[in-house]
Amino acid sequence: MEQHVVTGARAFKRRIGASMALALFCAAPFVVFQSTLQDASTRFRVEFNYLLSGWGPWMLVSAGVLCFVPVVVSIERSAYSRWALAPTIRRAYEIWGATFYLLGVLLLTQTAQISSAF
């Protein structure tokens, strides 16, 4: 009986740790690329090239963070739980989340370097 309590506490700690890491990864681009975000938002217009180049990286970062939400929710869940994910689906979410997030951060870096040149 005591083993289940330890497992439950461990699962709770892992979920809290993953939630904190997700919050950090969500806030980090906004802190690091604050000037780029201010430049993009002050001169907002509805043009395809502007939306793609100015807001595309932010959408990729957001999609990456959103892909990690089901992974964080399903940590240490029982196979019979409503919130459980199959290991293959969970890995797919992890891979897509990492890919979107890294691509978005790399494009944000490039966008910040280009905008600082002007």
Residue frames as a rotation matrix with the C-alpha (Angstrom) as fourth column:
MET 1
0.568 0.823 0.000 0.00
0.823 -0.568 0.000 0.00
0.000 0.000 -1.000 0.00
GLU 2
0.476 -0.454 -0.754 2.81
0.175 -0.791 0.586 2.37
-0.862 -0.410 -0.297 0.83
GLN 3
-0.534 -0.707 0.464 4.43
0.569 0.106 0.816 1.74
-0.625 0.700 0.345 -2.54
HIS 4
0.042 0.638 0.769 1.45
0.968 -0.218 0.128 3.31
0.249 0.738 -0.627 -4.33
VAL 5
0.852 0.222 -0.473 1.77
0.397 -0.864 0.309 6.44
-0.340 -0.451 -0.825 -2.22
VAL 6
-0.051 -0.954 -0.294 5.44
0.147 -0.298 0.943 6.76
-0.988 0.005 0.156 -3.18
THR 7
-0.555 -0.106 0.825 4.58
0.801 0.199 0.565 6.20
-0.224 0.974 -0.026 -6.84
GLY 8
0.488 0.821 0.296 1.80
0.856 -0.517 0.021 8.78
0.170 0.243 -0.955 -6.65
ALA 9
0.689 -0.314 -0.653 4.14
0.151 -0.819 0.553 11.33
-0.709 -0.480 -0.517 -5.05
ARG 10
-0.414 -0.894 0.172 6.80
0.327 0.031 0.944 10.60
-0.849 0.447 0.280 -7.65
ALA 11
-0.245 0.421 0.873 4.30
0.967 0.040 0.252 11.03
0.072 0.906 -0.417 -10.46
PHE 12
0.799 0.567 -0.201 3.11
0.592 -0.801 0.093 14.31
-0.109 -0.193 -0.975 -8.97
LYS 13
0.293 -0.785 -0.546 6.68
0.053 -0.557 0.829 15.59
-0.955 -0.272 -0.122 -8.71
ARG 14
-0.600 -0.522 0.606 7.40
0.592 0.219 0.775 14.58
-0.537 0.825 0.177 -12.29
ARG 15
0.166 0.750 0.640 4.24
0.964 -0.259 0.053 16.32
0.206 0.609 -0.766 -13.55
ILE 16
0.846 0.094 -0.525 5.06
0.305 -0.893 0.331 19.48
-0.438 -0.440 -0.784 -11.59
GLY 17
-0.109 -0.977 -0.185 8.63
0.144 -0.199 0.969 19.46
-0.984 0.079 0.163 -12.89
ALA 18
-0.543 -0.030 0.839 7.46
0.819 0.204 0.537 18.95
-0.187 0.979 -0.086 -16.46
SER 19
0.558 0.807 0.193 4.86
0.825 -0.565 -0.019 21.72
0.093 0.170 -0.981 -16.07
MET 20
0.621 -0.411 -0.667 7.51
0.099 -0.803 0.587 24.11
-0.778 -0.431 -0.458 -14.79
ALA 21
-0.510 -0.822 0.254 9.83
0.331 0.086 0.940 23.21
-0.794 0.563 0.228 -17.67
LEU 22
-0.174 0.542 0.823 6.97
0.982 0.030 0.187 23.74
0.077 0.840 -0.537 -20.13
ALA 23
0.830 0.473 -0.297 6.24
0.517 -0.851 0.091 27.15
-0.210 -0.229 -0.950 -18.60
LEU 24
0.151 -0.873 -0.464 9.91
0.041 -0.464 0.885 28.05
-0.988 -0.153 -0.034 -18.86
PHE 25
-0.672 -0.401 0.623 10.08
0.577 0.244 0.779 26.98
-0.464 0.883 0.067 -22.50
CYS 26
0.251 0.837 0.485 6.90
0.962 -0.272 -0.029 28.92
0.108 0.474 -0.874 -23.20
ALA 27
0.884 0.140 -0.447 8.16
0.284 -0.919 0.275 32.15
-0.372 -0.370 -0.851 -21.60
ALA 28
0.038 -0.997 -0.070 11.80
0.508 -0.041 0.861 32.01
-0.861 -0.068 0.505 -22.78
PRO 29
-0.358 -0.214 0.909 11.24
0.929 -0.184 0.322 33.17
0.099 0.959 0.265 -26.40
PHE 30
0.638 0.666 0.385 9.10
0.601 -0.744 0.291 36.08
0.481 0.046 -0.876 -25.23
VAL 31
0.791 -0.428 -0.438 11.85
0.190 -0.508 0.840 37.24
-0.582 -0.748 -0.320 -22.87
VAL 32
-0.160 -0.957 0.243 14.78
0.569 0.111 0.814 36.67
-0.806 0.268 0.527 -25.25
PHE 33
-0.690 -0.067 0.720 13.13
0.711 -0.247 0.658 38.05
0.133 0.967 0.218 -28.39
GLN 34
0.010 0.731 -0.682 11.18
0.753 -0.455 -0.476 40.86
-0.658 -0.509 -0.555 -26.75
SER 35
-0.358 -0.188 -0.915 12.43
-0.267 -0.918 0.293 43.56
-0.895 0.349 0.278 -29.12
THR 36
-0.999 0.022 -0.047 11.59
-0.037 0.339 0.940 41.45
0.037 0.940 -0.338 -32.17
LEU 37
-0.395 0.912 -0.112 8.08
0.919 0.391 -0.056 40.90
-0.007 -0.125 -0.992 -30.82
GLN 38
0.027 0.373 -0.927 7.65
0.391 -0.858 -0.333 44.63
-0.920 -0.354 -0.169 -30.20
ASP 39
-0.735 -0.339 -0.587 8.83
-0.381 -0.509 0.771 45.45
-0.561 0.791 0.245 -33.73
ALA 40
-0.919 0.389 0.068 6.43
0.308 0.600 0.738 42.94
0.246 0.699 -0.671 -35.25
SER 41
-0.204 0.919 -0.337 3.45
0.972 0.148 -0.184 44.03
-0.120 -0.365 -0.923 -33.18
THR 42
-0.230 0.125 -0.965 3.85
0.233 -0.956 -0.179 47.80
-0.945 -0.266 0.191 -33.54
ARG 43
-0.560 -0.005 -0.828 3.76
-0.726 -0.478 0.494 47.72
-0.398 0.879 0.264 -37.33
PHE 44
-0.528 0.404 0.747 1.03
0.251 0.915 -0.317 45.08
-0.811 0.020 -0.585 -37.68
ARG 45
-0.239 0.506 -0.829 -0.62
-0.913 -0.408 0.013 44.72
-0.332 0.760 0.559 -41.07
VAL 46
0.337 0.441 0.832 -2.47
-0.111 0.896 -0.430 41.96
-0.935 0.052 0.351 -42.87
GLU 47
0.401 -0.315 -0.860 -0.16
-0.910 -0.029 -0.413 40.91
0.105 0.949 -0.298 -45.67
PHE 48
0.971 0.046 -0.235 0.86
-0.051 0.999 -0.015 37.36
0.234 0.026 0.972 -46.47
ASN 49
0.214 -0.972 -0.096 4.62
0.296 0.159 -0.942 38.00
0.931 0.173 0.322 -46.52
TYR 50
-0.285 -0.276 0.918 4.48
-0.675 -0.622 -0.396 39.97
0.680 -0.733 -0.009 -43.27
LEU 51
0.582 0.585 0.565 2.39
-0.813 0.413 0.411 37.38
0.007 -0.698 0.716 -41.47
LEU 52
0.901 -0.260 -0.346 4.59
0.155 0.940 -0.303 34.54
0.405 0.220 0.888 -42.70
SER 53
0.018 -0.999 0.028 7.94
0.375 -0.020 -0.927 36.14
0.927 0.027 0.375 -41.91
GLY 54
-0.417 -0.190 0.889 6.98
-0.553 -0.723 -0.414 38.13
0.721 -0.664 0.196 -38.81
TRP 55
0.076 0.578 0.812 4.55
-0.991 0.135 -0.003 35.84
-0.111 -0.805 0.583 -37.05
GLY 56
0.560 0.113 -0.821 5.39
-0.448 0.874 -0.186 32.43
0.697 0.472 0.540 -38.53
PRO 57
-0.475 -0.798 -0.370 8.20
-0.048 0.443 -0.895 31.70
0.879 -0.408 -0.249 -36.06
TRP 58
-0.702 0.285 0.652 5.94
-0.712 -0.255 -0.655 32.63
-0.021 -0.924 0.382 -33.13
MET 59
0.429 0.891 -0.151 3.28
-0.899 0.437 0.030 30.25
0.092 0.123 0.988 -34.45
LEU 60
0.238 -0.428 -0.872 5.85
-0.180 0.863 -0.472 27.47
0.955 0.269 0.128 -34.70
VAL 61
-0.830 -0.526 0.183 6.99
-0.237 0.037 -0.971 28.05
0.504 -0.850 -0.155 -31.11
SER 62
-0.311 0.802 0.510 3.37
-0.929 -0.144 -0.341 28.05
-0.200 -0.580 0.790 -29.95
ALA 63
0.579 0.502 -0.643 2.63
-0.668 0.744 -0.021 24.84
0.468 0.442 0.766 -31.87
GLY 64
-0.242 -0.763 -0.599 5.70
-0.090 0.632 -0.770 23.22
0.966 -0.132 -0.222 -30.32
VAL 65
-0.867 -0.030 0.498 4.62
-0.489 -0.145 -0.860 24.15
0.098 -0.989 0.111 -26.81
LEU 66
0.090 0.988 0.129 1.07
-0.986 0.107 -0.132 22.95
-0.144 -0.115 0.983 -27.50
CYS 67
0.345 -0.031 -0.938 2.43
-0.428 0.884 -0.187 19.59
0.835 0.466 0.291 -28.69
PHE 68
-0.689 -0.679 -0.254 4.13
-0.055 0.398 -0.916 19.13
0.723 -0.617 -0.311 -25.32
VAL 69
-0.367 0.609 0.703 0.93
-0.919 -0.356 -0.172 19.71
0.145 -0.709 0.690 -23.30
PRO 70
0.696 0.662 -0.277 -0.52
-0.601 0.749 0.278 16.20
0.392 -0.027 0.920 -23.86
VAL 71
0.074 -0.761 -0.644 2.88
0.166 0.647 -0.745 14.72
0.983 -0.052 0.174 -23.04
VAL 72
-0.787 -0.367 0.496 3.02
-0.359 -0.382 -0.852 16.57
0.503 -0.848 0.169 -19.72
VAL 73
0.021 0.890 0.456 -0.56
-0.993 -0.034 0.112 15.64
0.115 -0.455 0.883 -18.86
SER 74
0.761 0.364 -0.537 0.04
-0.409 0.912 0.038 11.94
0.504 0.191 0.843 -19.57
ILE 75
-0.325 -0.946 0.008 3.18
-0.581 0.193 -0.791 11.55
0.746 -0.262 -0.612 -17.42
GLU 76
-0.970 -0.221 0.099 2.95
-0.220 0.629 -0.745 8.46
0.102 -0.745 -0.659 -15.17
ARG 77
-0.100 0.990 0.100 -0.71
-0.983 -0.083 -0.162 7.84
-0.152 -0.114 0.982 -16.00
SER 78
-0.339 0.118 0.933 -2.19
-0.128 0.977 -0.170 4.37
-0.932 -0.177 -0.316 -15.83
ALA 79
-0.996 -0.029 0.081 -3.05
0.071 0.241 0.968 2.69
-0.048 0.970 -0.238 -19.11
TYR 80
-0.324 0.946 -0.018 -6.68
0.932 0.322 0.169 2.79
0.165 0.038 -0.986 -18.00
SER 81
-0.338 0.155 -0.928 -6.65
0.431 -0.851 -0.299 6.51
-0.837 -0.501 0.221 -17.33
ARG 82
0.711 0.666 0.226 -8.56
0.558 -0.339 -0.758 8.87
-0.428 0.665 -0.612 -19.55
TRP 83
0.824 -0.419 -0.381 -5.44
-0.474 -0.879 -0.059 11.04
-0.310 0.229 -0.923 -19.92
ALA 84
0.107 -0.818 0.564 -3.04
0.034 0.570 0.821 8.22
-0.994 -0.069 0.089 -20.83
LEU 85
0.542 -0.054 -0.838 -1.32
-0.826 -0.214 -0.521 8.20
-0.151 0.975 -0.160 -24.21
ALA 86
0.937 -0.294 0.187 0.15
0.327 0.928 -0.177 5.21
-0.121 0.227 0.966 -25.95
PRO 87
0.236 -0.931 -0.280 3.97
0.337 -0.192 0.922 5.33
-0.912 -0.312 0.268 -25.97
THR 88
-0.395 -0.398 0.828 4.12
0.901 0.008 0.433 5.71
-0.179 0.917 0.355 -29.75
ILE 89
0.474 0.633 0.612 1.67
0.693 -0.697 0.185 8.60
0.543 0.337 -0.769 -29.75
ARG 90
0.875 -0.181 -0.448 3.50
0.271 -0.583 0.766 10.21
-0.400 -0.792 -0.461 -26.85
ARG 91
-0.148 -0.985 0.088 6.83
0.578 -0.015 0.816 9.99
-0.802 0.172 0.572 -28.68
ALA 92
-0.166 0.160 0.973 5.21
0.946 -0.254 0.203 11.45
0.280 0.954 -0.109 -31.80
TYR 93
0.862 0.493 0.121 3.97
0.421 -0.828 0.370 14.44
0.282 -0.268 -0.921 -29.77
GLU 94
0.557 -0.730 -0.396 7.44
0.280 -0.284 0.917 14.85
-0.782 -0.622 0.046 -28.25
ILE 95
-0.365 -0.738 0.567 9.16
0.789 0.078 0.609 14.75
-0.494 0.670 0.554 -31.63
TRP 96
0.117 0.483 0.868 6.69
0.840 -0.515 0.173 17.13
0.530 0.708 -0.466 -33.28
GLY 97
0.937 0.250 -0.245 6.88
0.348 -0.727 0.592 19.49
-0.030 -0.639 -0.768 -30.32
ALA 98
0.226 -0.938 -0.264 10.67
0.384 -0.163 0.909 19.55
-0.895 -0.307 0.323 -30.32
THR 99
-0.387 -0.362 0.848 10.79
0.911 -0.008 0.413 20.03
-0.142 0.932 0.332 -34.08
PHE 100
0.444 0.642 0.625 8.29
0.697 -0.685 0.209 22.89
0.563 0.343 -0.752 -34.14
TYR 101
0.907 -0.090 -0.411 9.85
0.278 -0.605 0.746 24.58
-0.315 -0.791 -0.524 -31.12
LEU 102
-0.009 -0.999 -0.053 13.43
0.505 -0.050 0.862 24.39
-0.863 -0.018 0.504 -32.39
LEU 103
-0.309 -0.040 0.950 12.45
0.937 -0.183 0.297 25.48
0.162 0.982 0.094 -35.89
GLY 104
0.704 0.648 0.292 10.54
0.567 -0.760 0.319 28.43
0.429 -0.059 -0.902 -34.43
VAL 105
0.729 -0.494 -0.473 13.42
0.233 -0.472 0.851 29.49
-0.644 -0.730 -0.229 -32.17
LEU 106
-0.303 -0.875 0.377 15.92
0.710 0.056 0.702 29.22
-0.635 0.480 0.605 -35.02
LEU 107
-0.082 0.347 0.934 13.67
0.872 -0.429 0.236 31.31
0.482 0.834 -0.268 -37.27
LEU 108
0.914 0.368 -0.171 13.21
0.400 -0.747 0.531 33.83
0.068 -0.553 -0.830 -34.46
THR 109
0.243 -0.914 -0.325 16.98
0.445 -0.193 0.874 34.10
-0.862 -0.357 0.360 -34.15
GLN 110
-0.512 -0.411 0.755 17.29
0.848 -0.102 0.520 34.71
-0.136 0.906 0.401 -37.86
THR 111
0.368 0.740 0.562 14.44
0.745 -0.596 0.298 37.24
0.556 0.310 -0.771 -37.80
ALA 112
0.844 -0.111 -0.524 16.06
0.357 -0.613 0.705 39.09
-0.400 -0.782 -0.478 -34.88
GLN 113
-0.195 -0.981 -0.010 19.38
0.574 -0.123 0.809 39.25
-0.795 0.152 0.587 -36.71
ILE 114
-0.392 0.107 0.914 17.74
0.875 -0.263 0.406 40.57
0.283 0.959 0.009 -39.88
SER 115
0.649 0.726 0.226 15.63
0.616 -0.677 0.403 43.15
0.446 -0.122 -0.887 -38.03
SER 116
0.606 -0.488 -0.628 18.65
0.411 -0.484 0.773 44.44
-0.681 -0.726 -0.093 -36.10
ALA 117
-0.398 -0.784 0.476 20.46
0.830 -0.087 0.551 45.08
-0.391 0.615 0.685 -39.39
PHE 118
-0.132 0.428 0.894 17.88
0.725 -0.573 0.382 47.69
0.676 0.699 -0.235 -40.41
